[in-house]
Amino acid sequence: MKTQCPIPDCQGDVISKQFEGIGAVLGCTGPETHTDATIRNWIIRDIDGTENEADEMLMRLDPVEFIRDQVSHATQRKGGGIKPPSASMLIRPPSYPTGLRGVQNGRLLHYRGMTILSGKASSGKTWAALRASLDAAADGWYVHYLAAEGAAVAHTRAADLIGSSPHPRWSLRTIEDGSKIEDIAQYISDSICSERTLIVLDSISTVFRMLDDDSGDPWGMQRKVERFLFNLRQFTAGCVSPLVISEANAQGETKGRSFDHIADLAVNFRADEDESEIKHIRVTKSWWDRLGDVGRFRVAVNQGGLVRMPDDGASVAEQNEPAYTVGGKM
């Protein structure tokens, strides 16, 4: 993306480059090759306030580089204090597809921002995350499916769901044992090439084990990962959205309930007690949309994934209504 240099009579374009430990540095392609400080000083004249001037300048000049810069700082803990909210904190995060098929009941028509999919083993959450991520790629998002477990399962199921190779904007990567949260942040930052990036973590419980540094402080590790995911969504206004798969505890709730509190949306998946292929889906927390039961779904790979079943007592017309999905195609 090119932006004309703000200095009068300069015919050059502003370029930006990310440097480790420094952040984004601006430069100019014009004959005067204006420096970072010169460019910033000219832009400051048009900006009110001082707290977030550097961020606002970079966001104006190069939105993609701005997002990369924000991600590179998402693992860090700020100094605290009471400050006005940044512009990114006041923006409603963009939505992306749920991947759920069939006639919906008005709940969970999309995911938004940081979304948590929780459930016990075989509850359908991985099927849902895969289909959502594939639909998001088809919808214009760049998707990075980070598998801490079952990479072969994710690869095979993705191919089964769409009957061909995944979309070019969809990629599968593995998180290796002994990684650091900074490694994940660096990969995400380096991979961003648009203003819509979806990061799928499968699953967060295994991510904790992969990142475990044997310090004997698992809660400290969880807080660090939570801070990163929260900052990732907060600093970028949801332009980088984490879709997190989480195991459920004995009560069917997200393990480490604090994940629910920091998420935009928390969705619980539960297998039917009598027929395991039927999954019950419920929105347990949402900042933006409706809570409550989404319905019963059946795993139907030949129909694209999880397909909603008609409610008991539904009319014949309802049962025969053409299936649809928001944000994706059948």
C-alpha positions as a Markdown table, in Angstrom:
| # | Residue | x | y | z |
|---|---|---|---|---|
| 1 | Met | 0.0 | 0.0 | 0.0 |
| 2 | Lys | 1.4 | 3.4 | -1.0 |
| 3 | Thr | 0.7 | 6.7 | 0.7 |
| 4 | Gln | 2.0 | 10.0 | -0.6 |
| 5 | Cys | 4.5 | 11.7 | 1.6 |
| 6 | Pro | 2.8 | 14.4 | 3.7 |
| 7 | Ile | 5.6 | 16.9 | 3.3 |
| 8 | Pro | 4.6 | 19.7 | 0.7 |
| 9 | Asp | 6.1 | 19.4 | -2.8 |
| 10 | Cys | 7.4 | 15.9 | -2.1 |
| 11 | Gln | 6.5 | 13.4 | -4.8 |
| 12 | Gly | 7.7 | 10.4 | -2.9 |
| 13 | Asp | 5.7 | 7.7 | -1.1 |
| 14 | Val | 5.9 | 6.8 | 2.5 |
| 15 | Ile | 7.2 | 3.3 | 3.2 |
| 16 | Ser | 7.4 | 1.5 | 6.5 |
| 17 | Lys | 9.6 | -1.3 | 7.8 |
| 18 | Gln | 9.4 | -3.3 | 11.0 |
| 19 | Phe | 12.5 | -3.6 | 13.1 |
| 20 | Glu | 12.9 | -5.9 | 16.1 |
| 21 | Gly | 12.9 | -4.0 | 19.4 |
| 22 | Ile | 12.1 | -0.7 | 17.6 |
| 23 | Gly | 8.9 | -1.2 | 15.8 |
| 24 | Ala | 7.8 | 0.4 | 12.6 |
| 25 | Val | 10.1 | 3.0 | 11.1 |
| 26 | Leu | 8.9 | 5.3 | 8.3 |
| 27 | Gly | 10.8 | 6.5 | 5.3 |
| 28 | Cys | 10.3 | 8.3 | 2.0 |
| 29 | Thr | 11.0 | 7.3 | -1.6 |
| 30 | Gly | 11.3 | 10.9 | -2.8 |
| 31 | Pro | 14.5 | 12.7 | -3.8 |
| 32 | Glu | 14.9 | 14.1 | -0.3 |
| 33 | Thr | 14.4 | 10.6 | 1.3 |
| 34 | His | 12.7 | 12.2 | 4.3 |
| 35 | Thr | 13.4 | 10.5 | 7.6 |
| 36 | Asp | 11.1 | 8.9 | 10.1 |
| 37 | Ala | 11.2 | 11.9 | 12.5 |
| 38 | Thr | 10.5 | 14.4 | 9.7 |
| 39 | Ile | 7.5 | 12.5 | 8.4 |
| 40 | Arg | 6.0 | 12.0 | 11.9 |
| 41 | Asn | 6.5 | 15.7 | 12.7 |
| 42 | Trp | 4.5 | 16.8 | 9.7 |
| 43 | Ile | 1.7 | 14.3 | 10.4 |
| 44 | Ile | 1.4 | 15.3 | 14.0 |
| 45 | Arg | 0.2 | 18.8 | 12.9 |
| 46 | Asp | -3.0 | 17.1 | 11.7 |
| 47 | Ile | -3.6 | 15.0 | 14.8 |
| 48 | Asp | -5.3 | 16.1 | 18.0 |
| 49 | Gly | -3.9 | 14.7 | 21.3 |
| 50 | Thr | -0.6 | 13.1 | 22.1 |
| 51 | Glu | -1.1 | 9.7 | 23.7 |
| 52 | Asn | -1.6 | 7.6 | 20.5 |
| 53 | Glu | 0.0 | 9.8 | 17.9 |
| 54 | Ala | 2.5 | 7.2 | 16.6 |
| 55 | Asp | -0.2 | 4.6 | 16.3 |
| 56 | Glu | -2.6 | 7.0 | 14.5 |
| 57 | Met | 0.1 | 8.0 | 12.1 |
| 58 | Leu | 1.0 | 4.5 | 11.2 |
| 59 | Met | -2.6 | 3.5 | 10.9 |
| 60 | Arg | -3.2 | 6.3 | 8.4 |
| 61 | Leu | -0.1 | 5.6 | 6.4 |
| 62 | Asp | -0.1 | 1.8 | 6.3 |
| 63 | Pro | -3.0 | -0.1 | 8.0 |
| 64 | Val | -1.4 | -3.5 | 7.5 |
| 65 | Glu | 1.9 | -2.4 | 8.9 |
| 66 | Phe | 0.0 | -0.8 | 11.8 |
| 67 | Ile | -1.6 | -4.2 | 12.6 |
| 68 | Arg | 1.7 | -6.0 | 12.4 |
| 69 | Asp | 3.2 | -3.4 | 14.8 |
| 70 | Gln | 0.3 | -3.9 | 17.3 |
| 71 | Val | 0.7 | -7.7 | 17.2 |
| 72 | Ser | 4.4 | -7.5 | 17.9 |
| 73 | His | 3.6 | -5.7 | 21.2 |
| 74 | Ala | 0.6 | -7.9 | 22.2 |
| 75 | Thr | 2.7 | -10.1 | 24.5 |
| 76 | Gln | 3.9 | -7.2 | 26.5 |
| 77 | Arg | 2.3 | -5.9 | 29.7 |
| 78 | Lys | 1.7 | -2.2 | 29.7 |
| 79 | Gly | 2.6 | 0.0 | 32.7 |
| 80 | Gly | -1.0 | 0.5 | 33.7 |
| 81 | Gly | -2.8 | 3.7 | 34.7 |
| 82 | Ile | -6.0 | 5.4 | 33.8 |
| 83 | Lys | -6.1 | 6.7 | 30.2 |
| 84 | Pro | -8.6 | 7.5 | 27.5 |
| 85 | Pro | -9.5 | 4.5 | 25.3 |
| 86 | Ser | -7.7 | 4.2 | 22.1 |
| 87 | Ala | -9.6 | 4.4 | 18.8 |
| 88 | Ser | -9.3 | 0.6 | 18.3 |
| 89 | Met | -11.0 | 0.0 | 21.7 |
| 90 | Leu | -14.2 | 1.8 | 20.6 |
| 91 | Ile | -14.7 | -0.1 | 17.3 |
| 92 | Arg | -17.1 | -3.0 | 17.0 |
| 93 | Pro | -15.0 | -5.9 | 15.8 |
| 94 | Pro | -15.7 | -7.3 | 12.4 |
| 95 | Ser | -17.7 | -10.5 | 12.1 |
| 96 | Tyr | -16.8 | -13.8 | 10.3 |
| 97 | Pro | -18.8 | -16.9 | 9.5 |
| 98 | Thr | -19.8 | -19.6 | 12.0 |
| 99 | Gly | -19.8 | -22.3 | 9.3 |
| 100 | Leu | -23.0 | -23.7 | 10.7 |
| 101 | Arg | -25.4 | -25.1 | 8.1 |
| 102 | Gly | -29.1 | -25.3 | 8.0 |
| 103 | Val | -32.0 | -23.0 | 8.8 |
| 104 | Gln | -30.9 | -20.9 | 11.8 |
| 105 | Asn | -33.1 | -19.6 | 14.7 |
| 106 | Gly | -31.7 | -16.0 | 14.9 |
| 107 | Arg | -28.8 | -16.8 | 17.3 |
| 108 | Leu | -25.2 | -17.2 | 16.4 |
| 109 | Leu | -25.4 | -16.0 | 12.8 |
| 110 | His | -21.7 | -15.0 | 13.0 |
| 111 | Tyr | -18.7 | -15.1 | 15.2 |
| 112 | Arg | -17.1 | -11.8 | 16.2 |
| 113 | Gly | -13.7 | -10.7 | 17.6 |
| 114 | Met | -12.3 | -13.2 | 20.1 |
| 115 | Thr | -14.5 | -16.2 | 20.1 |
| 116 | Ile | -14.2 | -19.3 | 22.4 |
| 117 | Leu | -15.6 | -22.7 | 21.3 |
| 118 | Ser | -15.7 | -24.9 | 24.4 |
| 119 | Gly | -16.8 | -28.5 | 24.9 |
| 120 | Lys | -15.8 | -32.0 | 25.9 |
| 121 | Ala | -14.1 | -34.4 | 23.4 |
| 122 | Ser | -16.3 | -35.2 | 20.4 |
| 123 | Ser | -18.7 | -32.4 | 21.1 |
| 124 | Gly | -18.4 | -31.0 | 17.5 |
| 125 | Lys | -16.3 | -27.9 | 18.3 |
| 126 | Thr | -13.4 | -28.9 | 16.0 |
| 127 | Trp | -15.8 | -29.5 | 13.1 |
| 128 | Ala | -17.3 | -26.1 | 13.7 |
| 129 | Ala | -14.0 | -24.3 | 13.9 |
| 130 | Leu | -12.7 | -25.9 | 10.7 |
| 131 | Arg | -15.9 | -25.1 | 8.7 |
| 132 | Ala | -15.9 | -21.5 | 10.1 |
| 133 | Ser | -12.2 | -21.0 | 9.2 |
| 134 | Leu | -12.7 | -22.4 | 5.6 |
| 135 | Asp | -15.8 | -20.1 | 5.1 |
| 136 | Ala | -13.8 | -17.2 | 6.5 |
| 137 | Ala | -11.1 | -17.8 | 3.9 |
| 138 | Ala | -13.6 | -17.9 | 1.1 |
| 139 | Asp | -15.1 | -14.7 | 2.5 |
| 140 | Gly | -11.9 | -12.7 | 2.2 |
| 141 | Trp | -10.1 | -13.4 | 5.5 |
| 142 | Tyr | -6.6 | -14.8 | 5.7 |
| 143 | Val | -6.8 | -17.8 | 8.0 |
| 144 | His | -4.0 | -19.4 | 10.0 |
| 145 | Tyr | -5.1 | -22.7 | 11.6 |
| 146 | Leu | -2.5 | -23.3 | 14.4 |
| 147 | Ala | -2.8 | -26.9 | 15.5 |
| 148 | Ala | -1.1 | -27.9 | 18.8 |
| 149 | Glu | -2.7 | -31.3 | 18.3 |
| 150 | Gly | -4.2 | -33.5 | 15.6 |
| 151 | Ala | -2.7 | -31.7 | 12.5 |
| 152 | Ala | -3.5 | -34.7 | 10.4 |
| 153 | Val | -7.1 | -34.7 | 11.6 |
| 154 | Ala | -7.5 | -31.0 | 10.8 |
| 155 | His | -5.9 | -31.5 | 7.3 |
| 156 | Thr | -8.1 | -34.5 | 6.5 |
| 157 | Arg | -11.3 | -33.0 | 7.8 |
| 158 | Ala | -10.8 | -29.8 | 6.0 |
| 159 | Ala | -10.4 | -31.7 | 2.7 |
| 160 | Asp | -13.5 | -33.8 | 3.5 |
| 161 | Leu | -15.6 | -30.7 | 4.2 |
| 162 | Ile | -14.9 | -29.0 | 0.9 |
| 163 | Gly | -14.1 | -32.0 | -1.2 |
| 164 | Ser | -10.9 | -30.3 | -2.5 |
| 165 | Ser | -7.8 | -28.5 | -1.4 |
| 166 | Pro | -8.4 | -25.7 | 1.1 |
| 167 | His | -8.7 | -22.1 | -0.1 |
| 168 | Pro | -5.3 | -20.4 | -0.8 |
| 169 | Arg | -6.0 | -18.0 | 2.0 |
| 170 | Trp | -6.3 | -20.9 | 4.5 |
| 171 | Ser | -3.1 | -22.4 | 6.0 |
| 172 | Leu | -2.4 | -25.1 | 8.5 |
| 173 | Arg | 0.6 | -24.8 | 10.9 |
| 174 | Thr | 1.7 | -26.8 | 14.0 |
| 175 | Ile | 2.9 | -25.4 | 17.3 |
| 176 | Glu | 5.8 | -27.4 | 18.5 |
| 177 | Asp | 6.6 | -28.4 | 22.0 |
| 178 | Gly | 8.9 | -25.9 | 23.7 |
| 179 | Ser | 7.6 | -22.9 | 21.8 |
| 180 | Lys | 7.2 | -19.5 | 23.4 |
| 181 | Ile | 4.2 | -17.2 | 23.2 |
| 182 | Glu | 6.6 | -14.7 | 21.6 |
| 183 | Asp | 7.2 | -17.3 | 18.8 |
| 184 | Ile | 3.4 | -17.4 | 18.1 |
| 185 | Ala | 3.2 | -13.6 | 18.1 |
| 186 | Gln | 6.2 | -13.3 | 15.7 |
| 187 | Tyr | 4.6 | -15.8 | 13.3 |
| 188 | Ile | 1.3 | -14.0 | 13.3 |
| 189 | Ser | 2.9 | -10.6 | 12.8 |
| 190 | Asp | 5.1 | -11.8 | 9.9 |
| 191 | Ser | 2.0 | -13.5 | 8.3 |
| 192 | Ile | -0.3 | -10.5 | 8.2 |
| 193 | Cys | -0.9 | -9.2 | 4.7 |
| 194 | Ser | -4.5 | -7.7 | 5.0 |
| 195 | Glu | -6.8 | -6.0 | 7.4 |
| 196 | Arg | -8.7 | -9.3 | 8.1 |
| 197 | Thr | -6.7 | -12.1 | 9.7 |
| 198 | Leu | -8.3 | -15.1 | 11.6 |
| 199 | Ile | -6.1 | -17.1 | 14.0 |
| 200 | Val | -7.5 | -20.5 | 15.0 |
| 201 | Leu | -5.9 | -22.1 | 18.1 |
| 202 | Asp | -6.6 | -25.9 | 18.4 |
| 203 | Ser | -6.7 | -26.4 | 21.3 |
| 204 | Ile | -5.8 | -23.9 | 24.0 |
| 205 | Ser | -5.3 | -26.6 | 26.6 |
| 206 | Thr | -2.6 | -28.3 | 24.4 |
| 207 | Val | -1.1 | -24.9 | 23.6 |
| 208 | Phe | -0.5 | -24.4 | 27.4 |
| 209 | Arg | 1.4 | -27.7 | 27.5 |
| 210 | Met | 3.4 | -26.8 | 24.4 |
| 211 | Leu | 4.4 | -23.5 | 25.9 |
| 212 | Asp | 5.1 | -24.9 | 29.4 |
| 213 | Asp | 8.5 | -23.9 | 30.5 |
| 214 | Asp | 8.6 | -26.2 | 33.5 |
| 215 | Ser | 8.7 | -23.3 | 35.8 |
| 216 | Gly | 6.0 | -24.8 | 38.0 |
| 217 | Asp | 3.7 | -21.8 | 37.4 |
| 218 | Pro | 0.9 | -23.0 | 35.0 |
| 219 | Trp | -1.4 | -20.2 | 36.1 |
| 220 | Gly | 1.3 | -17.7 | 35.2 |
| 221 | Met | 1.5 | -19.2 | 31.8 |
| 222 | Gln | -2.2 | -19.1 | 31.3 |
| 223 | Arg | -2.3 | -15.4 | 32.3 |
| 224 | Lys | 0.4 | -14.7 | 29.7 |
| 225 | Val | -1.5 | -16.5 | 26.9 |
| 226 | Glu | -4.8 | -14.8 | 28.0 |
| 227 | Arg | -3.1 | -11.4 | 27.9 |
| 228 | Phe | -1.7 | -12.0 | 24.5 |
| 229 | Leu | -5.0 | -13.1 | 23.0 |
| 230 | Phe | -6.9 | -10.2 | 24.7 |
| 231 | Asn | -4.3 | -7.7 | 23.4 |
| 232 | Leu | -4.3 | -9.3 | 19.9 |
| 233 | Arg | -8.0 | -8.6 | 19.6 |
| 234 | Gln | -8.0 | -5.3 | 21.5 |
| 235 | Phe | -5.0 | -3.6 | 19.9 |
| 236 | Thr | -6.2 | -4.5 | 16.3 |
| 237 | Ala | -9.9 | -3.8 | 16.9 |
| 238 | Gly | -10.6 | -7.4 | 15.8 |
| 239 | Cys | -8.8 | -7.1 | 12.5 |
| 240 | Val | -6.8 | -10.0 | 14.0 |
| 241 | Ser | -9.4 | -12.2 | 15.6 |
| 242 | Pro | -8.6 | -15.3 | 17.6 |
| 243 | Leu | -11.0 | -18.3 | 17.3 |
| 244 | Val | -10.0 | -20.5 | 20.3 |
| 245 | Ile | -11.0 | -24.1 | 20.8 |
| 246 | Ser | -11.1 | -25.0 | 24.5 |
| 247 | Glu | -11.7 | -28.2 | 26.4 |
| 248 | Ala | -14.6 | -28.0 | 28.9 |
| 249 | Asn | -14.4 | -28.9 | 32.6 |
| 250 | Ala | -16.6 | -31.4 | 34.4 |
| 251 | Gln | -19.4 | -28.8 | 34.5 |
| 252 | Gly | -19.2 | -28.3 | 30.8 |
| 253 | Glu | -17.7 | -24.8 | 31.2 |
| 254 | Thr | -14.6 | -23.4 | 29.5 |
| 255 | Lys | -11.5 | -24.5 | 31.4 |
| 256 | Gly | -10.1 | -21.5 | 33.3 |
| 257 | Arg | -13.4 | -19.5 | 33.2 |
| 258 | Ser | -11.5 | -16.2 | 32.8 |
| 259 | Phe | -11.3 | -17.0 | 29.0 |
| 260 | Asp | -15.1 | -16.5 | 28.8 |
| 261 | His | -14.8 | -13.1 | 30.6 |
| 262 | Ile | -12.3 | -11.7 | 28.1 |
| 263 | Ala | -13.9 | -13.0 | 25.0 |
| 264 | Asp | -16.4 | -11.3 | 22.7 |
| 265 | Leu | -18.3 | -14.5 | 22.3 |
| 266 | Ala | -18.3 | -17.9 | 24.1 |
| 267 | Val | -20.1 | -20.9 | 22.6 |
| 268 | Asn | -20.5 | -24.2 | 24.3 |
| 269 | Phe | -20.8 | -27.6 | 22.4 |
| 270 | Arg | -22.3 | -30.7 | 23.9 |
| 271 | Ala | -22.8 | -34.2 | 22.4 |
| 272 | Asp | -26.3 | -35.6 | 22.9 |
| 273 | Glu | -26.4 | -38.3 | 25.6 |
| 274 | Asp | -28.4 | -40.7 | 23.4 |
| 275 | Glu | -26.9 | -40.1 | 20.0 |
| 276 | Ser | -23.4 | -38.9 | 19.8 |
| 277 | Glu | -23.7 | -37.6 | 16.2 |
| 278 | Ile | -26.1 | -34.9 | 17.5 |
| 279 | Lys | -24.6 | -31.8 | 19.0 |
| 280 | His | -26.2 | -29.2 | 21.2 |
| 281 | Ile | -24.9 | -25.6 | 20.7 |
| 282 | Arg | -25.5 | -22.7 | 23.1 |
| 283 | Val | -24.2 | -19.2 | 23.3 |
| 284 | Thr | -23.1 | -18.7 | 26.9 |
| 285 | Lys | -21.6 | -15.2 | 26.6 |
| 286 | Ser | -21.8 | -12.4 | 24.0 |
| 287 | Trp | -21.0 | -8.7 | 24.1 |
| 288 | Trp | -22.8 | -8.0 | 20.9 |
| 289 | Asp | -25.6 | -10.5 | 20.1 |
| 290 | Arg | -28.2 | -12.8 | 21.6 |
| 291 | Leu | -27.5 | -15.5 | 24.2 |
| 292 | Gly | -29.2 | -18.9 | 24.5 |
| 293 | Asp | -29.7 | -22.2 | 22.7 |
| 294 | Val | -28.7 | -22.2 | 19.0 |
| 295 | Gly | -30.2 | -25.6 | 18.4 |
| 296 | Arg | -29.4 | -29.2 | 17.7 |
| 297 | Phe | -26.9 | -30.0 | 14.9 |
| 298 | Arg | -25.9 | -33.2 | 13.2 |
| 299 | Val | -22.4 | -33.9 | 11.8 |
| 300 | Ala | -23.1 | -34.3 | 8.0 |
| 301 | Val | -19.8 | -34.0 | 6.2 |
| 302 | Asn | -21.4 | -34.4 | 2.8 |
| 303 | Gln | -23.5 | -31.3 | 3.6 |
| 304 | Gly | -20.5 | -29.2 | 4.7 |
| 305 | Gly | -20.2 | -29.9 | 8.4 |
| 306 | Leu | -22.7 | -29.3 | 11.3 |
| 307 | Val | -26.2 | -29.0 | 10.0 |
| 308 | Arg | -29.1 | -27.7 | 12.2 |
| 309 | Met | -31.9 | -30.1 | 12.8 |
| 310 | Pro | -35.5 | -28.9 | 13.0 |
| 311 | Asp | -36.9 | -28.3 | 16.5 |
| 312 | Asp | -39.5 | -30.7 | 17.8 |
| 313 | Gly | -42.9 | -29.5 | 16.6 |
| 314 | Ala | -41.5 | -27.5 | 13.7 |
| 315 | Ser | -43.9 | -27.1 | 10.8 |
| 316 | Val | -43.5 | -29.0 | 7.6 |
| 317 | Ala | -42.8 | -25.7 | 5.8 |
| 318 | Glu | -40.0 | -25.0 | 8.3 |
| 319 | Gln | -38.4 | -28.4 | 7.9 |
| 320 | Asn | -38.4 | -28.1 | 4.1 |
| 321 | Glu | -37.2 | -24.5 | 4.0 |
| 322 | Pro | -33.9 | -24.3 | 2.0 |
| 323 | Ala | -30.8 | -24.4 | 4.1 |
| 324 | Tyr | -28.6 | -21.4 | 4.3 |
| 325 | Thr | -25.6 | -20.1 | 6.2 |
| 326 | Val | -24.5 | -16.6 | 6.9 |
| 327 | Gly | -21.1 | -15.6 | 5.5 |
| 328 | Gly | -20.4 | -18.9 | 3.7 |
| 329 | Lys | -21.8 | -21.0 | 0.9 |
| 330 | Met | -23.3 | -24.5 | 0.9 |
